[in-house]
Amino acid sequence: MIKMATKPVKKKKTPLTKKQQIIREVIFFAVVIALTFSFMPIMKASLKSDYPLVVVTSGSMETTIYRGDLLVIGGKDPADILVGDHIDHGGDIILYNATGLNWESRGSDEPIVHRCVGKELGDDGVLYFTAQGDNLDTNTRPDTDDDGNTIRIPEDHILGVVKSIIPKIGYPKLWMAENNIFSTILVIGLAILLVVSIVDDYLHPEKEEKNEAKNRESAESEIDDSEKISRINDGQVKEEESKDSGDSEIDLGI
């Protein structure tokens, strides 16, 4: 007896309505934002740093770290920070707060990520560090203040050390920061489109009902087609079974 193999016909899901799509997207973004805010405290606690993730905004650490790289920062006891070299590298790359160190000319309050190239114990019993970028073209000497003096970084200004470098993943943040007006207009525009769409659905429910009816008709049509194909396949199988049964009777008669 020969039976024809029939493939089960997959029934397509009923397409989501416009309103359902909007609701799903809003929920998705809300979940992403919620996870992001809940994830940061976990990272801060596990890495022992208030700045667990940092995006590099300058090229002062090339060719070790590039603009747009995402850095994972972890806490470290200042006494355990290793001193490296501007040329041969090595040691720890530190993240430090330059506020209050007479370096206002840099024009930013963002922390600095440079290699630790010096460490000494001050007369006050506090550890002081010096740092320098790896870029041989732009950072020919350790970080200096506005008076041209080498900056002595007190240990309480050390925010952590670089644990890992994830290349280029921070570029979206840089783009948003550098195109602040455009990104703001984009976000506002999307928000307006979302509100307009929701209001339109509310004021014209017949459109939504019409779309839902079309979706139902489409789904029912697909189901009918699949049932027809299934009946055709069942008929072919029965026809083959009938032939097999007739052949067997002839063979028995011989």
C-alpha positions, -999 to +999 in steps of 0.1 A: +000+000+000+014+034-010+005+065+008+013+100-005+031+121+021+012+153+027+028+184+042+007+201+069-005+235+058+006+262+081-021+286+091-009+322+091-017+343+121-042+370+118-023+402+111-022+427+139-043+458+136-027+492+135-037+500+170-023+466+182+010+473+165+013+507+181+005+493+216+030+465+210+057+490+200+050+513+230+052+483+254+085+472+238+101+506+242+088+508+278+103+474+286+137+484+270+138+516+291+128+498+323+155+471+317+181+498+310+174+516+342+173+484+363+204+471+346+226+501+355+223+497+393+232+460+390+263+469+369+273+496+394+270+472+423+288+443+405+317+465+391+319+487+422+318+518+401+294+547+397+304+549+360+302+512+348+298+522+311+316+551+294+316+561+257+349+576+245+344+610+230+380+620+219+410+604+202+435+611+230+439+573+237+445+561+202+457+537+191+446+517+222+411+532+225+392+549+198+364+575+196+330+557+199+344+527+219+324+516+249+344+511+280+335+488+310+347+505+341+354+487+374+363+499+408+398+493+422+416+502+454+439+532+445+468+514+462+465+486+437+464+507+406+494+498+383+516+524+367+522+520+330+542+539+303+531+563+276+552+545+250+552+508+261+518+510+277+511+485+304+496+494+338+460+505+343+439+529+322+421+550+348+389+570+347+392+602+368+372+633+377+391+664+365+367+688+382+386+711+407+420+702+392+424+736+374+417+722+340+387+743+330+401+749+295+392+714+284+356+727+282+338+697+296+329+682+329+331+646+316+356+623+333+389+617+316+401+582+305+439+581+303+467+557+312+482+559+347+519+569+343+528+579+378+518+573+414+532+588+446+523+592+483+519+628+493+530+644+525+493+645+535+492+607+533+471+607+501+480+589+469+484+611+439+484+599+403+495+613+369+479+603+337+486+606+300+468+597+267+484+571+245+481+592+214+517+601+204+506+630+183+483+649+207+495+638+241+533+643+243+533+649+280+512+640+311+479+658+316+486+694+325+464+721+341+457+755+328+489+769+342+510+742+324+517+721+355+514+683+356+481+675+372+483+655+404+451+635+407+441+627+443+429+592+450+394+604+457+391+616+421+398+581+407+364+567+395+377+533+383+399+515+358+391+501+323+381+465+325+370+459+289+368+477+256+339+472+232+348+488+198+325+513+181+293+504+199+290+539+215+287+557+182+249+561+184+254+580+217+280+603+201+257+609+171+228+619+195+251+642+214+266+659+184+232+662+166+212+672+196+188+695+177+181+669+149+177+640+173+153+661+194+132+670+163+133+633+153+120+621+187+093+648+188+082+640+153+078+603+160+059+612+192+035+634+172+030+607+146+021+582+173-003+606+190-020+615+157-024+578+148-040+570+182-063+600+180-073+591+144-082+556+155-102+570+184-121+595+162-127+571+133-133+537+148-150+525+116-116+525+099-103+501+125-134+479+123-130+478+085-093+468+088-102+441+113-129+428+090-104+426+061-080+408+083-106+383+094-117+377+057-080+372+048-075+347+076-107+328+068-097+327+031-063+312+040-080+286+062-104+277+034-076+273+009-056+251+033-087+229+039-092+226+001-056+215-003-059+191+026-091+175+010-073+172-024-044+155-007-067+132+012-085+122-021-052+114-038-043+092-008-076+073-009-072+068-047-038+053-042-051+031-014-079+019-038-054+010-065-032-009-040-062-029-028-072-039-064-036-049-073-035-072-042-067-090-052-054-098-087-022-111-072-041-134-049-062-148-079-030-157-098 
